[in-house]
Amino acid sequence: MKRTIADTLVEALLNAGVKRIYGIVGDSLNAVLDSIRRSKEIEWIHVRHEEVAAFAAGADADMTGSIAVCAGSSGPGNMHLINGLYDCHRNRVPVLAIAAHIPSYEIGTNFFQETRPDHLFKDCSYYCEVVTTSHQMPRSVVVAMQNAVSRKGVSVLVLPGDVAGYEADETPVPDHVLHVTEPIIRPSGTELKQLADYLNQGKRITLLCGAGCAGAHTQLMQLCEKLQSPMVIALRGKEHLEYDNPYYVGLTGLIGYASGYLAVKECDVLLMLGTDFPYRQFYPKDATILQVDIEPGHLGRRTNLTYGLCGDVKATIEALLPYLTEPHDGSHLERLTDHYRKVRDDLDELAIGKPGRKPIHPQYLTKAVSDLASVNAVFTCDVGTPTLWAARYLQMNGQRRLLGSFNHGTMANALPQAIGAQLAQPGRQVISLSGDGGLAMLMGDLLTLKQHKLPVKVVVFNNGALSFVELEMKAAGFLETGTALDNPNFAAVAQAIGIEGIRVEDPEELEEAIQRALQYDGPVLLDVVVNRQELALPPKITYEQAQGFSLWMMKAVLNRQGNELIDLAKTNLFR
C-alpha cells in the first residue's frame, strides 16, 4: 500500500507524543481518519460539535503542557473550530488544528462548502498554511507544531481532502519533531537596578500578579516580605498564587473584592508581574506603575507605565532581590490584609443554606463543591456567574486546577474543557461548573461523556436566566430583555441519555447530593436550582452604576415588575 501524505502527518503526530485527536469525521478527512485507524496508536475523540473539539484540545494541552490536536472537515466543519481556537490562542496553549479543505482542483471556483481557511484562521493562530503538494510534508506539520509549542498558541494546517491522499515523497519524518526549550529571560543589571530604585523609594507598594507568575510562588513570597507588599491576583493567577499566601488580599476587577480594589487604588507604587489585566478603570491614577512581562508587546498596553521590563517573573525576582536594600514599613500590608479578612468573612457569611429556604444561594453551592471536592480536583467554569462564584469561593491549594475562558470570554466553555481535562488526566476528579445558558448552548456533548465513558461531574447553576447579563443590564438602567431561559429538568435530560442525573432544589439536600455525585463512578449531571436574583456586586460601585440601578428599579415599578424588587430585597438585604 502506498504511503500517503496523511500517513506522514500521523507519523509526525505520533513522534510528537500525540495520543488523541478531537473532531467530527467528514469526507474531506477520510484519508486522515484512515491513517489514524491503521496506526492503532491515536484515539479519535468523537465530539458532537467541532467547537467542543477545539476547547477540549486546549484544556488537554493546558493539563499536559504539550501539544494537542483537533480537526474539522471542509467548510462548515473547520469553521466551527474557530471560537474554540480563539480561546486556545488567548489562553496561550499549544494546539494544532487540522482544517480539511475542498479538493485542491476546485479551489477558487465557489465549489460546494468552499471557504478560505488560510484567511479565516489568521487572527487566531501563529501559523496557518495550506498543503498543496507532497513536497511540503512532513516539514509543514513539523513547522506548525514547533510554532505552536515554542510560541504557546495555535497552529493551523489546511489540508485539502485529495492532497491528504496523495502519495508521499521519500522525505522521512524526523524522530524528534518538537524541540521544547526553556531559556532564562530576565532584564539586564542596569534595568534591574532602575526597577529596584523605584521599589526602594516606594512607601505603599502593591503587587498585581497574573498567570505569568506560575512557578514563582516561593520567589513572590520573598518579594512581598521584602517590600511588605499586599498581593492582588488577576483571575488566571488564582490557581498559582492564592494558597499559602499571607500577603494575599483578593482579586480586583469586576469579579474582585473591595480589599483587592483598594490595595491597587491606594498604593504609591504598583508592580505588575506576569499579568495583562485588561480593565483600565481599576488601575491607580497617581501611582508609579512598573511592569515585568515575558512578552515585551504587553508592556504599557493596559495603562501608562513609569517603567517596563521584559523577563520571566521567577528569574527576574531572583535577580532583583539583592538590589532591594531599603526597609519598608508594614502598615500598608497590615491594613489591607486586615481588610481582606473582613471581606472574606462577609463573603463566607453569604455562602450558607438553610433548610427549606429556596432557591439555593449560588455562593453556598460553589463553596460546598470546593469543600467536598478532592485535593487535586480540576475545575472548569462557564463565563458569567459561574466564573464569578468560582473566583470568590473555590479554594486553590497548589494541586487544584482552574480552567476557563478568562481572556476570550465565551459562553459554553466549561463542559468542553472538562472533556479535554478528563481525557488528558483520567485519574483526576474533573468538575464542570456550568451555567444553564452555557450548558444548553453545547449540551449535545453530554453524549460525548456517555460515549467515551468520561466521569466528569457537571454542576449546573440553574437560575433560569443569563444572570450576569441581567446584572449588567440592571447596572446600566435597562429592563431585562431576552435573558430568561425556559429550562428543562437537566437531570432528567441526563438520565434520558444514560448519564446519572441528580436535581436539587432544597439547601438541606445539597451537600449529600454533591457527595453522591462526586463519589459516583461515571459521569454525573447535578442540576441545582439557584437564586436568579443574587446580586454579584463589583468591588466598587460607581455613581453611574448606582444611577443605572435606580433607573432600573423605577422602570421595573412602572412596568409592573415590582415583584422582582421584592425578590431582590429578600435575597440580598434580608440575610
Disulfide bonds with the S-S distance in Angstrom:
none
